């Protein structure tokens, strides 16, 4: 197994030694930029390790353990994740580690596969390190936080591994069970639980370090910071959510307002992370296809996904293909736009296919039939209609124009071009019936990436006259043109 070094980043091995720690301790934050997701490798003075919230491509942890001569003794996670497919079972199987998972949250939120259960106030002992389990419901009913302490000073947590309970600058959203998994009314219950959990957490020492499960770019909150770590004292001063902890009603209103529309694949992750499912120990290989094989696949309704840069796609795309930019958010976009029962063929350069496959593996999407690298083998390529800001202003003066801003609701509310209607990319397909396929429809986003994908969604749905203001709000602002709120 190999590691794609571009796909994750280490914050560095923090070797902790102080009067509290007589022996050295390894604390490693592994950050996946593609899902803005953090996991942790923590090892004691005897090179025994615990891994918290592992991603599905577990070779990252296996290679780190090999390099540092670590024995992975425990694998665990903070909650049943919605935004990625957990690698906890794969890693426990590959290392013969004990799988420790929350048994909190009630009957509906129990993991449905073998594991050792964790309850509130339970302690996981790892040599000179202890991890006290703190039940912190709100984001999810079963959510737990791990309070890392020196065994000799158990009442003074050094670090809190908070998962999606507390982020830097934000707290976990309590509405996902309702919006992504259809649990009606659960967002209000979750918000009240979150209020109580946060108030309980504030009783910890103010210098307790907070190490969250996500950073900026995740859909698990609305204002996450890209700073990897904080303290309780800093969050009490700087995080908006903490300012409402003396008023439950105000907190509930604040925390439920303005949350982004979750990608539709979240409901699938929530289900698969709870149930038995096939395990993937090694990254799957993707087959390069001939033109004949691709055409046969398309004839059998296999979905063609064009992962190239938006500018290349605009110059020539295969009609009926879906453009999903192959950048760091590729998995999130694909999980938002493609059903998991679809089989797909990718258009991608040879040197990018392993990277793309790895990204999809992280959300459990393994239904890749193959890939092709040269789009010019297709004889029916079309080009996109892309316009400038000046051309957009001329187009907007015409009658019967349909104007659509495909950014998120919060982006739109912070400033938009007058006359445009907000339909976020994630929900464009289900709302496309609001528009006339035969009339011109003009789309834009922030930088052009989502608009290019929206173009392909509409083209695939049969829209005849799509116009893309590719420069988007960034270009509009640069030209000092007016926005309204």
Buried (B, 14 or more C-beta within 10 A) or exposed (E): EEBBEEBBBEBEBEEBEEEBBEEEBBBBBBBBBBBBBBBBBBBBBEBBBBBBBBBBBBBBBBEBBEEBEBEBBBBBBBBBBBBBBBBBBBBBBBBEBBBBBBBBBEEEBBBEEEBEEBEBEBEBEBBBBBBBBBBBBBBBBBBBBBBBBBBEEEEBBBBBBBBBBBBBBBBBBBBBBBBBBEBEEBBEBBBBBBBBBBBEBBEBEEEBBBBBBBBBBBBBBBBBBEEBBBBBBBBBEEBEBBBBBEEBEEBBEBBBEEBBBBBBBBBBBBEBBBEEBEBBEEBEEBEEBEEEBBEEBBEEEBBBBBBBBBEEBBBBBBEBBBBBBBBBBBBBBBBBBBEBEBEBBBBBBEEBBBBBBBBBBBBBBBBBBBBBBEBEBBEEBBEBBBBEBEBBBEBBEEEEBBBBBBBBBBBBEEEBBEEBEBBBBBBBBEEBEEBEBEEBBBBBBBBBBBBBBBBBBBBBBEBEBBBBBBBBBEBBBEEEBEEEE
